[in-house]
């Protein structure tokens, strides 16, 4: 069974997380590190993916600054979305060439990770045809989005990933048209359950299903241990260049 490192970055800025992903992707391409699943939580930030439309940002950048919300362009697929406290963001850095060369399958698997973790709380989440992420039915037979997906692949090594709303302040989604879908709202696990849920508990369930679905032996690693491997990899990359 292949191993995958779980590295919990805690509370980290979006730009710093992207820079760390880029270094890890480069190291993964040359086999200097194993597959890695980063877990983290971001300060308030709105990110616009490769297919994002500027008009889906509903306020000015001045208003964002006043609210303490950063704005970043991202190399991931998808439109515009929000990340912030109370949301678990997962960034898998995987060599999909050794697993399965199928982007659609990979995205469905990330959805399945969140669907199965949600079901453990007695909540049935599902997919909606033509839309990425996971959704729950509301009382009026509409859907609300619980988890989002946006990925990037380079030579079959993945980056970016999924965002799962645990205790997210959903008012921040009003600043945007989430994922470009105007008639659907976001929701959170705590809103659905009507009670507090520990982040660590949800993260543990997400990583367990991630390992099971991808067939990984999940191993906890510190950020410092990974950085040591990346430093060695940086040297190898510099020599090869």
Residue, then its C-alpha position, 0 to 999 in steps of 0.5 A: x500500500x502506498x503511503x500519503x503524508x498528512x501535514x496539518x498546516x493549521x492557520x495559514x495565509x493563502x499565498x503561503x499555502x500556494x507557495x508551499x504547494x508549488x514546492x511540494x509539486x516540484x518535489x513530487x514530480x522528481x519523486x523526492x517526496x511521497x504523496x501529501x495531503x495538506x490540511x489547513x484553515x485560511x484567514x478570510x480570502x476570496x480566490x478567483x480560479x482560471x474560469x472565474x468571472x470578475x462580475x461574480x465578485x459583488x463588492x469592490x476591493x475597497x470593501x474587501x479591505x475594510x472587511x479584512x478579506x484578501x483577494x487572490x487569483x488562483x491556478x485552480x479550475x473553477x470560478x470564484x469562492x471564499x475561504x475562511x476560519x471554520x473551513x477545512x481546506x484540503x490540498x492533495x499533492x498526488x502523482x495521479x500517473x501512478x493512481x489513475x490518469x482521469x481528472x473527472x474520476x479524481x474530482x468525483x473521488x474528492x467529492x466522495x471523501x466529503x460525502x462519506x465524512x458528512x454521512x457519519x454525522x447523519x447528513x446525506x450529501x450528494x452530487x448535483x449533475x453539472x456542478x462540482x462539490x457536494x450538496x444537501x437538500x433544503x426544506x424547500x427541495x433546493x440544494x445548498x453547497x457544503x463542500x467545494x472543489x477546484x483542482x490543478x494538474x501539472x504532469x499528472x501531479x495534483x494541487x489545490x483540492x477541496x474546501x469543507x464548511x464546518x463552522x464557516x461564517x456563511x455571511x462572507x459568501x454574500x460577497x460573491x456569486x459562489x462558484x458562479x451559481x447565483x441561485x444557490x447558497x452555501x451551508x455548513x456542517x454546524x448549521x445543518x446539525x445545529x450544534x458545535x463540531x470540533x475541527x479536529x474530529x471532522x479532519x480525522x474523518x475526512x483523512x480516513x475516507x481519503x486514505x480508504x478511497x485512494x488506497x493510501x496508508x495515511x501517515x501524520x508528518x510535521x510541517x518541519x519534517x516536510x520542509x526538510x525533505x523539500x530543502x533536499x529536493x530544492x538542491x536536487x532541482x537546482x543541480x538538474x537545472 
